[in-house]
Amino acid sequence: MDKIIVFETFYDPIAAHMVKSRLLDAGIQCFLADENMGSQIGYNQAIGGVKLNLFERDVEAAKAILAADL
Protein backbone atom coordinates (compact mmCIF):
# COMPACT_ATOMS: atom_id res chain seq x y z
CA MET A 1 0.00 0.00 0.00
CA ASP A 2 1.25 3.48 -0.87
CA LYS A 3 1.95 5.87 1.96
CA ILE A 4 0.29 9.31 1.93
CA ILE A 5 2.40 12.13 3.32
CA VAL A 6 2.08 15.86 4.00
CA PHE A 7 4.07 17.34 1.12
CA GLU A 8 3.71 21.00 2.07
CA THR A 9 1.83 23.20 4.53
CA PHE A 10 0.31 26.56 3.62
CA TYR A 11 -1.05 29.40 5.71
CA ASP A 12 -2.71 30.88 2.62
CA PRO A 13 -5.57 28.63 1.41
CA ILE A 14 -5.50 30.24 -2.04
CA ALA A 15 -1.83 29.33 -2.51
CA ALA A 16 -2.62 25.78 -1.39
CA HIS A 17 -5.33 25.47 -4.04
CA MET A 18 -3.04 26.88 -6.73
CA VAL A 19 -0.32 24.30 -6.00
CA LYS A 20 -2.88 21.50 -5.77
CA SER A 21 -4.32 22.47 -9.17
CA ARG A 22 -0.87 22.59 -10.74
CA LEU A 23 -0.04 19.10 -9.47
CA LEU A 24 -3.40 17.65 -10.50
CA ASP A 25 -2.96 19.13 -14.00
CA ALA A 26 0.41 17.34 -14.19
CA GLY A 27 -1.17 14.03 -13.19
CA ILE A 28 -0.05 13.97 -9.54
CA GLN A 29 -2.89 12.79 -7.31
CA CYS A 30 -3.15 15.00 -4.21
CA PHE A 31 -5.65 16.51 -1.79
CA LEU A 32 -5.87 19.24 0.84
CA ALA A 33 -6.51 18.66 4.53
CA ASP A 34 -7.82 21.28 6.96
CA GLU A 35 -8.71 23.59 4.10
CA ASN A 36 -12.06 24.60 5.60
CA MET A 37 -10.48 25.55 8.90
CA GLY A 38 -7.76 27.46 7.07
CA SER A 39 -10.23 30.16 6.10
CA GLN A 40 -11.22 30.83 9.72
CA ILE A 41 -9.29 33.72 11.21
CA GLY A 42 -7.07 32.51 14.03
CA TYR A 43 -7.68 28.81 13.44
CA ASN A 44 -5.29 28.55 10.51
CA GLN A 45 -2.20 28.98 12.69
CA ALA A 46 -3.66 26.93 15.54
CA ILE A 47 -4.18 23.82 13.38
CA GLY A 48 -0.90 24.17 11.53
CA GLY A 49 -2.21 25.48 8.22
CA VAL A 50 -3.66 23.80 5.14
CA LYS A 51 -1.83 20.57 4.35
CA LEU A 52 -1.17 19.34 0.82
CA ASN A 53 -1.06 15.54 0.85
CA LEU A 54 0.17 13.19 -1.85
CA PHE A 55 1.60 9.72 -2.30
CA GLU A 56 5.18 9.37 -1.10
CA ARG A 57 6.15 7.86 -4.47
CA ASP A 58 5.22 11.18 -6.18
CA VAL A 59 7.37 13.51 -4.05
CA GLU A 60 10.28 13.87 -6.47
CA ALA A 61 7.97 14.38 -9.46
CA ALA A 62 5.97 17.01 -7.56
CA LYS A 63 9.16 18.86 -6.59
CA ALA A 64 10.31 18.86 -10.22
CA ILE A 65 6.95 20.14 -11.48
CA LEU A 66 6.84 22.96 -8.96
CA ALA A 67 10.50 23.88 -9.54
CA ALA A 68 9.81 24.17 -13.27
CA ASP A 69 7.16 26.81 -12.54
CA LEU A 70 9.65 29.21 -10.95
N, C-alpha and C positions, 0 to 999 in steps of 0.2 A: 504494500500500500504506500502511496506517495504521501510524504509529509508536507503539510501546509505550514508556512512560516509567515511572520510579519516581516515584510520586505522593507517597508518604510512607514514612518509616522508623520502625520501632518497636523498642524494647528490651524490650517486654513482649509476648510472643507472643499472650497472651489478648486484649489490646487490639487487636492486628493482626487477629485473627479477628473480633472484634466489628465493626470498621470494614468489613472485607471483606463480612461478612454484611449489614450495612446497605446497602452499595452494590449488592450483588447483588439484594437485595430490591427496590431502586429501579430495577433494570434496567440497571445499569452493570456491564459485563463487567470483571472484575478477577481477579488471582491473587496469591498470596504467593510470594516467593522467599526461600530460606534459612530457612524456617520450622522445619525439623527441626534445624538447627544452633542456632537461637535458644533451644532448650530446654536446651542443654548449658551448664553453668556455665562462665563464662570465655570461651567461644567467641562468645557473642552480641555482645559488644563488639568482639572481634577481627575479626569479619566485617562489622561495620557494622550489625548488627541485622536484623530481619525487614523485607523490602521489599514494599510494596504496589504492584503494577504495574497500569496500565490504559492504555487508548488515549488518546493525546494529545488527541483530539477530545472526550473526555469529562471533561476536567479541570474546566472551569467548572461543569458539571452536578454533578460529585462534590463540589466545594467548596460549592455551594448546598445540596445534600442534607445534608452534614455540618454546615453552619452552622445549618440549620433544627432540628437535634437539640439544640442548646445550650439 
